[in-house]
Amino acid sequence: MDRRVVGVETEFGLAHHGGERRGLPPEEAARYLFRPVLDWGRSSNVFIPNGSRLYLDVGSHPEYATAECDRLTDLIASDRAGELIMHDLAVRAEQAMAADGYAGTLYLLKNNIDSQGNSYGSHENYLIPRTTHFRRLSTILLPFLVTRQLLAGAGRIVPAADGRGAHWAFSQRADHMWEGISSATTRARPIINTRDEPHADAGVHRRLHVIVGDSNMSETTQLLRFGSTDLVLRMIEAGVPLGDFELEDPIVAIRTISHDLTGTAAVPTRDGRRVTAVDVQAALLDRARRFVAEHGAHHEHVDAVLELWERTLQAVSSGDHALIETDVDWAIKKRTVEDVAARGGLELDAPRLTQVDMAYHDVHPERGLFRVLERRGRATRLVDDDAVRRATVAPPATTRASLRGRFLSTARAFGVEHQVDWVQHKLVDRPLEALMLKDPLAVEEPRMEALLDKLGDRAARLQELDLEQRAAQPGPLALSERYRVRGAPPPDPPLI
Amino acid sequence: MAPHTQGGAERRPQDARQEETVDGGPGAGDAGAAGGSAQARQQAEELDGLLDEIDSVLESNAEEFVRGFVQKGGQ
């Protein structure tokens, strides 16, 4: 597959701080947060004009699932658009709460763990051919994912416990995984979830659902995370011999590796060897380099992925974390925590440093520490602010999401009841003409055009609004109407 | 193929570090040392600015902030 469809789902943590009074509990705060969503779509589980999905999930976590993307920078922009969307909703929720007498600050954190060790996820979906041998997923992909935290961990200060003092870990999620491969999610979180809903032609594709990843803030870390995983999948799909790193106990291994920033902790393989995380990653990187040399780069960022992959392994094995201090989340965060600690003479167990750890993931564009670092040149960018803002309203142009976005925005413009999900497109009054679009790379569909034409003369009646016109609408930007119907009154002016 | 601009951006930190080593390294001439200290002063100012900004955006009661951040588990 030269073009692979990838998506990422992010669960956000939220906390309301009430100032004088006690803040609202997360469930209450989540209800305020989703009030504009409910008003817009009469549900707290909706597909929005940019083709993504916005919903309240298990445990009252606000969740955003990016539209299906086939270009890494689109995926990064769409994921980051999710942060902007959550922030927009948070600002409105604060105002609504204040109006009800609950003045305070609402924090939305794109992290994976709270102060009591509750965890919530960042789930990746990769479309893979159904012919992929499941066996190779456990012998190659699982060890890759167990050790991928070196490349893409968000970093965490682990509080003192069980006789070990406070210390750094690569990953926020590693301690919360309980199985290698299984069908469970909350009950026994597996690294690879076998829930197989491809949202595509199930005879040809299956969905690889990876729930081991940390939520990333850094764009270069995202590039490395998705880019390296795609390369490993490509090699598996091509049948390239990749050796066997099957681990004796992936769950013990993932924890051991997470808590050892030197990357030298050895873990047993099934065939009785002992390998380090760097061993596994370096072997796969070496094969990936050879694979790319032989088959050519299949997208424009392959060289950047390989370069950062190598540099990160070098940083871990040499202990010179400065090599990646602007590019990989755990190292960006650790550098800042160390700077704050040095100024205040703080030890790693100081609450201030855990606060820095958490605030790194705050989605607030001014207050969030990752944003502060980025503005000061301490984090490398790949997509600019304009691209992210556009991604809050515009679906990726190269996938089915573009059809979904246009379908739902057109139906809304004509005031017609409709239902959409990843594959389904239905006008409620015309159930027999519902369209199942099983090709996630489809960007043209004559049947959909014919169906939408029945709603009215689109060319004559619909005027597509630009970004600023949409921003001027009173609701959240992501939920703004894409079309104005000619002859209809203009949308309400913004509330002042 | 990787766009050169992007590769360049990613290598910036390495270049910056190499300059540091050269400036502060043994055998640096007077001009180099003066340049190095100016650069070091600028870096210290930037770091101070960053740490001040971090102080200004974080809630003052760190312990309360951390303890108050409690969620239910998700997936």
Interface residues (C-beta under 8 A of the other chain):
Chain A: E11 G13 L14 A15 H17 G23 P26 D57 V58 G59 S60 H61 E63 T105 Y107 L109 D114 S115 Q116 N118 S119 Y120 G121 H123 T185 T186 R189 I211 T220 A297 E300 H301 V302 D303 A304 E307 L308 A322 L323 I324 E325 T326 D327 T336 D339 V340 R343 A350 P351 R352 T354 Q355 V356 M358 A359 E366 R367 L369 V372 L373 R376 R378 T380 R381 L382
Chain B: M1 A2 P3 Q6 G7 A9 E10 R12 P13 Q14 R17 E46 L47 G49 L50 L51 E53 I54 V57 L58 E59 A62 E63 F65 V66 R67 G68 F69 V70 Q71 K72 G73 G74 Q75
